Amino acid sequence: MDETLIILIILSLCLGAACWLVFIWAVKKGQFEDVEKPKHRMLDDD
């Protein structure tokens, strides 16, 4: 029982760290820079 709990805690910490690293990578790549433009783009005339 104890070793299962330790494995689950380590697994959840690794998964949380991986999600955090993906989020940091996305911020550095500029994925969240302009969230307003796409919803206004449909109103622009070409």
N, CA, C and O atoms as a printed pandas DataFrame, in Angstrom:
     atom_number atom_name residue_name chain_id  residue_number  x_coord  y_coord  z_coord
0              1         N          MET        A               1    0.820   -1.195    0.000
1              2        CA          MET        A               1    0.000    0.000    0.000
2              3         C          MET        A               1    0.864    1.260    0.000
3              4         O          MET        A               1    0.579    2.207   -0.732
4              5         N          ASP        A               2    1.903    1.274    0.804
5              6        CA          ASP        A               2    2.744    2.470    0.895
6              7         C          ASP        A               2    3.503    2.734   -0.395
7              8         O          ASP        A               2    3.629    3.882   -0.820
8              9         N          GLU        A               3    4.012    1.672   -1.024
9             10        CA          GLU        A               3    4.766    1.890   -2.257
10            11         C          GLU        A               3    3.867    2.356   -3.396
11            12         O          GLU        A               3    4.307    3.110   -4.264
12            13         N          THR        A               4    2.608    1.912   -3.399
13            14        CA          THR        A               4    1.672    2.374   -4.416
14            15         C          THR        A               4    1.399    3.868   -4.249
15            16         O          THR        A               4    1.347    4.605   -5.234
16            17         N          LEU        A               5    1.230    4.306   -3.034
17            18        CA          LEU        A               5    0.979    5.718   -2.765
18            19         C          LEU        A               5    2.179    6.572   -3.160
19            20         O          LEU        A               5    2.010    7.653   -3.724
20            21         N          ILE        A               6    3.367    6.105   -2.873
21            22        CA          ILE        A               6    4.582    6.835   -3.244
22            23         C          ILE        A               6    4.709    6.927   -4.757
23            24         O          ILE        A               6    5.071    7.978   -5.285
24            25         N          ILE        A               7    4.416    5.835   -5.460
25            26        CA          ILE        A               7    4.470    5.848   -6.929
26            27         C          ILE        A               7    3.452    6.816   -7.495
27            28         O          ILE        A               7    3.760    7.548   -8.435
28            29         N          LEU        A               8    2.241    6.839   -6.946
29            30        CA          LEU        A               8    1.214    7.767   -7.434
30            31         C          LEU        A               8    1.586    9.227   -7.168
31            32         O          LEU        A               8    1.322   10.093   -8.002
32            33         N          ILE        A               9    2.187    9.500   -6.032
33            34        CA          ILE        A               9    2.615   10.874   -5.722
34            35         C          ILE        A               9    3.716   11.311   -6.679
35            36         O          ILE        A               9    3.680   12.426   -7.200
36            37         N          ILE        A              10    4.682   10.452   -6.910
37            38        CA          ILE        A              10    5.770   10.782   -7.841
38            39         C          ILE        A              10    5.232   10.962   -9.253
39            40         O          ILE        A              10    5.649   11.875   -9.966
40            41         N          LEU        A              11    4.311   10.102   -9.657
41            42        CA          LEU        A              11    3.720   10.209  -10.990
42            43         C          LEU        A              11    2.936   11.510  -11.149
43            44         O          LEU        A              11    3.015   12.159  -12.192
44            45         N          SER        A              12    2.184   11.889  -10.126
45            46        CA          SER        A              12    1.417   13.133  -10.219
46            47         C          SER        A              12    2.336   14.358  -10.228
47            48         O          SER        A              12    2.045   15.338  -10.914
48            49         N          LEU        A              13    3.429   14.316   -9.482
49            50        CA          LEU        A              13    4.378   15.424   -9.521
50            51         C          LEU        A              13    5.052   15.539  -10.887
51            52         O          LEU        A              13    5.250   16.643  -11.395
52            53         N          CYS        A              14    5.400   14.405  -11.476
53            54        CA          CYS        A              14    6.010   14.426  -12.812
54            55         C          CYS        A              14    5.021   14.939  -13.855
55            56         O          CYS        A              14    5.397   15.706  -14.741
56            57         N          LEU        A              15    3.778   14.525  -13.755
57            58        CA          LEU        A              15    2.762   14.989  -14.702
58            59         C          LEU        A              15    2.514   16.489  -14.538
59            60         O          LEU        A              15    2.370   17.204  -15.529
60            61         N          GLY        A              16    2.464   16.964  -13.305
61            62        CA          GLY        A              16    2.291   18.392  -13.061
62            63         C          GLY        A              16    3.461   19.203  -13.587
63            64         O          GLY        A              16    3.265   20.273  -14.163
64            65         N          ALA        A              17    4.675   18.707  -13.396
65            66        CA          ALA        A              17    5.858   19.405  -13.907
66            67         C          ALA        A              17    5.855   19.425  -15.433
67            68         O          ALA        A              17    6.236   20.426  -16.040
68            69         N          ALA        A              18    5.432   18.334  -16.052
69            70        CA          ALA        A              18    5.369   18.285  -17.516
70            71         C          ALA        A              18    4.347   19.288  -18.051
71            72         O          ALA        A              18    4.612   19.975  -19.038
72            73         N          CYS        A              19    3.191   19.375  -17.412
73            74        CA          CYS        A              19    2.179   20.353  -17.841
74            75         C          CYS        A              19    2.678   21.776  -17.661
75            76         O          CYS        A              19    2.426   22.631  -18.510
76            77         N          TRP        A              20    3.374   22.039  -16.579
77            78        CA          TRP        A              20    3.932   23.373  -16.338
78            79         C          TRP        A              20    4.971   23.720  -17.406
79            80         O          TRP        A              20    5.000   24.849  -17.895
80            81         N          LEU        A              21    5.814   22.767  -17.768
81            82        CA          LEU        A              21    6.828   23.021  -18.794
82            83         C          LEU        A              21    6.195   23.273  -20.153
83            84         O          LEU        A              21    6.670   24.123  -20.905
84            85         N          VAL        A              22    5.131   22.549  -20.479
85            86        CA          VAL        A              22    4.429   22.791  -21.755
86            87         C          VAL        A              22    3.801   24.179  -21.740
87            88         O          VAL        A              22    3.827   24.875  -22.755
88            89         N          PHE        A              23    3.239   24.591  -20.615
89            90        CA          PHE        A              23    2.660   25.932  -20.516
90            91         C          PHE        A              23    3.723   27.008  -20.687
91            92         O          PHE        A              23    3.504   27.975  -21.417
92            93         N          ILE        A              24    4.866   26.862  -20.032
93            94        CA          ILE        A              24    5.960   27.830  -20.164
94            95         C          ILE        A              24    6.458   27.879  -21.602
95            96         O          ILE        A              24    6.733   28.959  -22.125
96            97         N          TRP        A              25    6.576   26.724  -22.244
97            98        CA          TRP        A              25    6.996   26.667  -23.642
98            99         C          TRP        A              25    6.005   27.411  -24.533
99           100         O          TRP        A              25    6.416   28.147  -25.430
100          101         N          ALA        A              26    4.711   27.230  -24.301
101          102        CA          ALA        A              26    3.693   27.894  -25.122
102          103         C          ALA        A              26    3.728   29.402  -24.918
103          104         O          ALA        A              26    3.539   30.154  -25.875
104          105         N          VAL        A              27    3.963   29.856  -23.700
105          106        CA          VAL        A              27    4.049   31.295  -23.443
106          107         C          VAL        A              27    5.264   31.883  -24.150
107          108         O          VAL        A              27    5.179   32.964  -24.732
108          109         N          LYS        A              28    6.389   31.181  -24.103
109          110        CA          LYS        A              28    7.598   31.694  -24.765
110          111         C          LYS        A              28    7.471   31.682  -26.280
111          112         O          LYS        A              28    8.094   32.502  -26.954
112          113         N          LYS        A              29    6.677   30.768  -26.828
113          114        CA          LYS        A              29    6.466   30.717  -28.275
114          115         C          LYS        A              29    5.455   31.746  -28.755
115          116         O          LYS        A              29    5.308   31.943  -29.961
116          117         N          GLY        A              30    4.745   32.415  -27.828
117          118        CA          GLY        A              30    3.809   33.463  -28.214
118          119         C          GLY        A              30    2.398   32.979  -28.489
119          120         O          GLY        A              30    1.661   33.639  -29.221
120          121         N          GLN        A              31    2.006   31.864  -27.934
121          122        CA          GLN        A              31    0.672   31.331  -28.184
122          123         C          GLN        A              31   -0.428   32.170  -27.541
123          124         O          GLN        A              31   -1.572   32.124  -27.992
124          125         N          PHE        A              32   -0.111   32.925  -26.511
125          126        CA          PHE        A              32   -1.125   33.675  -25.782
126          127         C          PHE        A              32   -0.969   35.178  -25.957
127          128         O          PHE        A              32   -1.478   35.941  -25.137
128          129         N          GLU        A              33   -0.290   35.618  -26.992
129          130        CA          GLU        A              33   -0.006   37.043  -27.131
130          131         C          GLU        A              33   -1.217   37.861  -27.540
131          132         O          GLU        A              33   -1.481   38.892  -26.921
132          133         N          ASP        A              34   -1.960   37.452  -28.549
133          134        CA          ASP        A              34   -3.088   38.242  -29.026
134          135         C          ASP        A              34   -4.339   37.367  -29.061
135          136         O          ASP        A              34   -4.600   36.674  -30.044
136          137         N          VAL        A              35   -5.096   37.410  -27.989
137          138        CA          VAL        A              35   -6.300   36.587  -27.927
138          139         C          VAL        A              35   -7.529   37.338  -28.427
139          140         O          VAL        A              35   -8.580   36.725  -28.614
140          141         N          GLU        A              36   -7.428   38.639  -28.646
141          142        CA          GLU        A              36   -8.567   39.440  -29.085
142          143         C          GLU        A              36   -8.718   39.481  -30.606
143          144         O          GLU        A              36   -9.838   39.596  -31.103
144          145         N          LYS        A              37   -7.627   39.390  -31.348
145          146        CA          LYS        A              37   -7.671   39.570  -32.799
146          147         C          LYS        A              37   -8.530   38.543  -33.537
147          148         O          LYS        A              37   -9.268   38.937  -34.440
148          149         N          PRO        A              38   -8.478   37.264  -33.209
149          150        CA          PRO        A              38   -9.285   36.310  -33.979
150          151         C          PRO        A              38  -10.784   36.579  -33.943
151          152         O          PRO        A              38  -11.470   36.363  -34.942
152          153         N          LYS        A              39  -11.304   37.044  -32.815
153          154        CA          LYS        A              39  -12.750   37.295  -32.781
154          155         C          LYS        A              39  -13.142   38.579  -33.508
155          156         O          LYS        A              39  -14.304   38.746  -33.878
156          157         N          HIS        A              40  -12.192   39.487  -33.717
157          158        CA          HIS        A              40  -12.479   40.706  -34.474
158          159         C          HIS        A              40  -12.145   40.551  -35.953
159          160         O          HIS        A              40  -12.576   41.362  -36.773
160          161         N          ARG        A              41  -11.390   39.528  -36.299
161          162        CA          ARG        A              41  -10.977   39.335  -37.684
162          163         C          ARG        A              41  -12.160   39.059  -38.603
163          164         O          ARG        A              41  -12.129   39.436  -39.774
164          165         N          MET        A              42  -13.214   38.400  -38.088
165          166        CA          MET        A              42  -14.372   38.079  -38.926
166          167         C          MET        A              42  -15.165   39.327  -39.296
167          168         O          MET        A              42  -15.953   39.295  -40.242
168          169         N          LEU        A              43  -14.972   40.423  -38.567
169          170        CA          LEU        A              43  -15.698   41.647  -38.868
170          171         C          LEU        A              43  -14.966   42.538  -39.863
171          172         O          LEU        A              43  -15.559   43.472  -40.402
172          173         N          ASP        A              44  -13.698   42.268  -40.113
173          174        CA          ASP        A              44  -12.914   43.080  -41.039
174          175         C          ASP        A              44  -13.300   42.780  -42.477
175          176         O          ASP        A              44  -13.544   41.631  -42.844
176          177         N          ASP        A              45  -13.351   43.831  -43.283
177          178        CA          ASP        A              45  -13.599   43.668  -44.721
178          179         C          ASP        A              45  -12.266   43.514  -45.442
179          180         O          ASP        A              45  -11.296   44.210  -45.141
180          181         N          ASP        A              46  -12.235   42.619  -46.369
181          182        CA          ASP        A              46  -11.007   42.421  -47.150
182          183         C          ASP        A              46  -10.958   43.347  -48.337
183          184         O          ASP        A              46   -9.996   43.317  -49.105
